[in-house]
Amino acid sequence: MKRSTDRILTTHVGSLIRPTPLQEFLRAKQAGKSYDQSAYEACLKASVAEVVHKQAQVGVDVVSDGEFGKSISWSQYVLERLSGFERRPIRSGANPFTRGVDRERFAEFYAELDAREGVATTVEAVCVGPITYTGEAELKRDIANFKAALKEAGVAEAFLPVAAPASVIPDRKNEYYKSDLIRAIWAAMRTEYRMIIDAGFVLQLDDARAAVTYDRMVPPASFADYRKWLALQVEVLNEAIAGLPADRIRYHVCWGSWPGPHTSDVALKDIVDLILRMNVGALVIEGANPRHEHEWRVWETVKLPPDRVLIPGVISHATNVVEHPELVAERIVRLARLVGRENLLAGTDCGFAQGPFHRRVHPSLMWAKLDALVQGARLASGQLWG
């Protein structure tokens, strides 16, 4: 995994806004309507080529394929890559994605938000049989499209983001396994993890579930209950990546991308010790949104292990305000002076696209923000290297 040896390198969390032509195919696919498969494949390949070119053009160093090959969400996409699950409509009033302390505290706000944006997930996934990985062909297609796009991009490195075990099909239900099915999930997902690394890419494990579960669990459960649950997720993730090169793996933890108050988010200082137990080479952590920006001070007392890279979010995916490059530089420099400039890459809080159709900013502003990220990294590099 690349480090910032002579300047601050830039990257992002992975998901980028899908172009309209690609979205049209994905809408037809999700709705179960007929569509031209060969035309879809051609559109997908061209879209990946374009988004990789744009990342390189704006100056991003470590790029992704935008997650364009995922036709559902960043975590639900695996329903098309794992056997054993049955999709059922969620009963009225029983949607697990509409619960949580934040939603209870600001019920009127969320009622307006849901009416405007709709609830992203309306079906639940129930495990009804043995879980095996069946997505090799789809993943090989994504890898081939990405490699073709990278041939003339001239970037420093490339990564593919996929779901960490805890975030694979959140709120899944189990009607098959006698015990918790999470180990059956990681055993299947390990195929995906290995294929990405074997293809020469950095593997990024996305895990909003790790932090978001606190909002949904406490209360009525205790903080100790949540810590016990999170410790299990760390154990399971380490089992899932055992034997894979840690320096080729990034772990992304965030507090969810929904545009809400987030007043009941768990504090980074209360879980950072568990996050550091992940046997990965880089930690991608939110650091630009107004609920968590202050948490850069955690690294004043917590020592980043020498074999780790920190990738803090220094621009937000969730506001249309474009950060000033000088602010971006300020965020980078203060952290680099705590963890070491060579141990830091500049990133984003989360993905600009939450699945194929949900976006948090206009596409033009996404590119303006990434440009501000690059400019800010250049300013920071000047301060840190002289």
N, C-alpha and C positions, 0 to 999 in steps of 0.2 A: 504494500500500500504506500502510495506516494506521501512524502512529508514535505513540509515547507522549508526546504533547505536553504534557499536564497531569496525567497519572497513568500508571502502568504498566498497559498493556493485557494481557489474558490470552488465550491460545489453547491449542491442543493439537495433536497430530500428525495426527489425522484419524479413525482407525478406532476405532469404539465398539462395545460389545457388542450384538449383534443380539438383539431380543426373541424369545421362544420361538415365537410364531406365525409369524414370518418364517423362523426357522430350519427349521421343519417343511417349508415350501415348498422351501427351499434344499436340504434333505436329499433330498427327492424328486427335485429337478432333477438333483443330482449323481449320484444312484443310477440315473438314467434311467427313473424311474417316472413314471406319468401323474399329472398334477395339473391343477387348474382354473386356466388361465392368467389369466382375468379376476379371479379371487379373489386370485391372487398379486399382480397389478398393484395391486389395491386395498389389499392388506395392505402392500405396499412403500411406496405413497404415504402411507398412514396412519402407518407406522412412521417414515418420514423426518420427517413433520410433528411427531410426538411427540418425537423425539430433538432436533430443532432447538428446539422449545419448552422442553425440559428444560435445554438448554445456556443458553438465554437466561434462564431462570428462576433458574439457579444463579449467573448473572452472568458467564459467559464472553463475551468481547467479539468474538472472531474465531472463527466456528464452521464446522463442516463438516456434511455429510449423514450422517456416521458411516460412510461407504463402504458403505452398505446395499445399493446396487445391484450390488455385486460378488459373484458367486455362487461364486467360487473364493477364492484368496488375494489379498493385496495386490499380488503380482507375477505370479501365474499367471492372473489374471482376463483378461489380454489374449489368452489362447488362444481366448476367445470374441469377440475383436474384431479379430484378425488372421487373414488367410488364409495358407496355405503351410505350416502345421504339422500334423504327424501325432502323435497321442498313443499311446505304447506302454508296456506294463507294464515296470517296471524289473526287470532280472534279479536274482535273489537274490544278495546280497552286493555288488551294484554300485551301490547308491544313493548318488549324490554328496552328498546331504543328510545323510549319516551319516559324513562324513569330516571331518578337521581335527585340528590339534594338541591342542586342548582335549579332543576326544573320545578321542584316544589316551592322553592323560595321565590322564584320569579315566574310564576305560572302564567300571568297575563302576558308577559313578554314572549314566552315560548308558544303561547297560543297564537300570537300574531306571526311569529317566525314559522311555525308549522303551516299556517294558512297560506303564507306567501311562498315558501319553498317546498312544502310537502314533506312527508316523512320518507327518508331515503330508502328504508328497508320495510317492506310490507309482507315478507314471507319469512318463515322460520325454517331452519334446517334441522332435521331430526336424523340421527344416526340409526339406521335400521339394518345394517349389515356390515361385514368386514371392510375396513378402510384400506384401500391400496391407492397408489399413485397411478393415474391414467393420463396425465397431461404431457407425456414426453413429446408427442408430435407438436402440440401447441407451443411448448417451451422451445423446442428446436427451431420452430419458425421464428419466434421472437429473437432468439440468439442469432440466427442467420440474417435477419433484417438489421439487427443492431451492428453486426460485424460489417455488413455491406455499407452501412451508413458511416461507419468509422474510418473506412479506408482512406479517405482524403480529408478527414476532419482536422487532423493535427492537434488533438487534445492530449493532455497528460495521462489521463486514465479514464476508465469507464466502469460503471457499476449498474447492477440490476437490483431493484428493490422488490422483495417479496415478504409475505407475512411471517412473523415469528410465531412459534407454536401457540402462545397465549392468545394471539389475535386472529388465528385461523378460524373463520366463521364464528364471530363473537356470539354469545348467547345460544350456542348450539345445544341441542337436547340429545339425550342418549336413551335409546330403547334397545340397544344390542349388547354393549359391553357390560359385564358385571361390575367392573370398577370404573374409575374415571377414564374417559377415552383419550385424554390428552397425550398419553404415551403412544397410543396407536396412531394419533395424528402426526406426532413428530417422526415416528418411524417411516411414515409415508412421505412426509414433506422433505425428509433428508435426501430423497432422490432429486428433488428440485434444487436444494441447496448445493449438492455436489455437482450437478450438471452446470450450474452457473459458474462455479469456481473452476471446474475442468475446462470450461470454454474460455478461460483467461480473464474473466471479469471479477471485480470486487462484488461480493455478496452483501446486500444490505437487508437486515431483518427489521421490518417495521412492527412496532409494538405500542400502539396507543392504549391497548387494553391494560397494560401494566399499571399505568398511572390513573386512567379513567375509572378503573374498578373501585378505587377509593370512594369516589363520589356516589357510586351506586351501592356500595357495601356499608359505609359508615355514616350515620347509624342505619339500621339497628345493631349491626355488628360492631365490634370494638376495633380500635386502631391495631391492637395486637393481633386480632383475627386477620386483618388486612395484611399485616407484615408477614404472617405465617403463610397466607395465600401467595404473596409475591415471592417469598423465598422458594416456594415450590415451583413457581414459573421459572425462576433463575436456574434451579436444579434441572428442570426439564429442558430448557433451552441448551444448557451445557451438554446434556446427554445427546440432544439432536445434532450438535455440531462437533461432537467428540471425534478427534482424528482429522478434522478439517483444519487447514492453516488459519490460525487466529488472525494473522496479519493480513488476511484477505477478506475479513468480515467486519462490517459496520453494524452497529445496533442503534436503532432510532427509537427513542422514547419521547412521547409528547403527551399533552394533556387533552387531546381531542381537537379536532379542527372546526367544530361548530362555532358560529359567531355569537357566543353567549357570554354572560358575566364571568363564569368560571370562579365564583367566590368560594366554592368548596373544593377546589383542587388540592391535592396533597402537595406539601412543600418538598422541593428537591432535597433539602437538607435531611429530611426524614426518611428518604429512600436511597440516597446516593451510595450508601455503603453496600446495599444489595445490588444496585446497578453495576458497581465496580466488580462484583463477583462474576459478571458475565465474561466468559473466556473469548473475548473479541478484541480486535485491534483498534477499533475506533468507536467513540460514543457520540451520537448525533442527538443533541439536546436543545429544546427550545430555549431561546434567550433574548428574543426581541419584542415579544408581546408585553403589554403593560402589566399583566398579572405575574409574569415570571422574569422580567428583565433584571430585577434586583438580585436575582439568585446567582449572578456571576460571583458574588462575594462568597459563595460556598467554597470556591476554590482557593480562598485565602487560608482556610483551615484544613481542607481535604486535599491530600496529595494525589495528583494524577500519577498512576504507575508509569514507569519509564517505557513500558512496552505498549502504551496506549496513545491514541491521538484523540483530541477533543475537537468536535465539529459543532460549535454553537450556532444557533440561529442568530444572525445579525441583521436580517431583514424579515419582515412579517409577510406571511402569505394571506393574511386575513383582513387587511385594510387597504383601501385604495390610495392612501397617502404614500407617496414614494419617498423613502428615506433619503436624507441628504448624505452624500458620500462621506462628509466629515463626521457625521454621527456614526455611520458604519465603521469608519476607521477608529473612532473612539471606542466603540464596543470591542473591536478586534484587539486593539493595543492593550487595554486594561486586562484582558484575559491572557494575552500572549505573555505579558510580564509576570503573570502568576504561574502559568503552566509551561512556559518556554515557547518561543516563537516557532521552533521546528516541530512542536507537538500540537499545532493548531491549524486547522483549515477553516475558512469562513463559509458558513452555510445559511440555510433558511430554516424557519421554524417548522414548517410542514409542507406538504404538497400543495401546489396551486390548484390542482383539480382533485376533488373528492369523488372519485369514480368518473365515469365517462361524461356525465352531464352536469354535475355540480361544480361550480367554480366560485372562488372567493373574490377575485378581482377580474377586471377586463383583460383580455389577452395582451393588449398593447401595454397595459400597466405591469403585467407580469414581466415583460421584456425590459421595461424601464427599471423595474426593481432589480432584476438581475444585472443590468448595466450599472446601477448604483452599487451593487455588491462588488462588482469588479473594480469600479473606480475607488471605492472605499478600501479595498484590499491593497490597491496600489499606493494609496496615501499611507496606510498603515505600514506597508513594507518600507516606505521611505523613512518613516519614523523608527522602525525597528532595526533596519540594516544601515540606515544613513545613506 
